[in-house]
Each structure stands twice: as C-alpha cells, then as structure tokens.
Amino acid sequence: MGSLILGIDPGTTLIGYGLLEFQNDKPRAVDCGVIRVNKKNAFPIQLQQIYQDITNLVKQTNPQVVAIEEVYVSQNAKTTLRLGHARGVILLASVNQGIPVSEYAPREIKQAVCGNGNASKRQIQWMVANVFHLDVADLSEDAADAMAVALCYGLRHC
C-alpha cells in the first residue's frame, strides 16, 4: 500500500474531501465526496458537526496526512472569519487523531494541478476528472477541489 492522503476543501456548509493513494509516484482516487453541514443549526453547533464528521472521516480513512486548502480572504469579513473557524475545527479534528496536516494556498493548488495559478473551479474539476478517469458530471466542485489539494500534496511529497 502507498501513501494515503486526505485532501479537504474547507467550508461552513459544504466540505469537500478526497482520498488519494500514491504508489510508485502514481496517484489513484480512492474516495471523494462532500460533507453537508446543517445550516439551520446555530454556528457553534455547525462547528461541532464539522468536528465530529471530520474526526469520523479521519478515523475511517486512516490517512498518513491531511492536506487542506488555506483560507482565502473574501470581500465579506464575516464569511472569511466563519471559514477560518471551520478550518480551525478541521485542523483540530485531524491533529487530535495524530495525523499531520499540510496547508496549501489556493493559487499553489491550482498551479500544481492545472499549471495555472488562476485556474477556475471548472478547470480544476475538469482536470481532476481527467486525471482520475471520473465523469465530470458526477464530481462536485467541492470534492474536485479536495482531490486537487491531495494531489498537490502528493506531487510535492510522494
């Protein structure tokens, strides 16, 4: 078995995840999807759900590393702060399971996966679908972004 990398695209209501295995420098998609957070709940309860869901995901997948996208600064300060809270909870859930975490800027991920630091979400989605022979129609943008984060880590470290 090769290196298992869990990529996470953080969010407050949708969290993308992608599990990749790197063996002999070749990536293979193992699993991907989206964690949906109940947005009707108060924000502290949403953070609790994120913590529990990420903890369960890390326990189920048992990766060697979690790779996560760094926070981007939105025009809306409240949105940026909430995303920062969600990222903090995701980081805590990962390290509490003894899993090291690597963080990557959005531009660095886009550059690694598409060769263009300004690639659009659709370009990331298309590239990830092509690399892993997935149907782009079945791949959500959030899951594709998470797989791109994991791929970025793998291309640099595996």
PyMOL commands that set and color helices and strands:
alter all, ss='L'
color gray80, all
select helices_A, chain A and resi 43-61+77-95+106-114+121-131+136-138+141-157
alter helices_A, ss='H'
color red, helices_A
select strands_A, chain A and resi 3-9+14-23+26-36+65-69+101-104
alter strands_A, ss='S'
color yellow, strands_A
deselect
rebuild
show_as cartoon
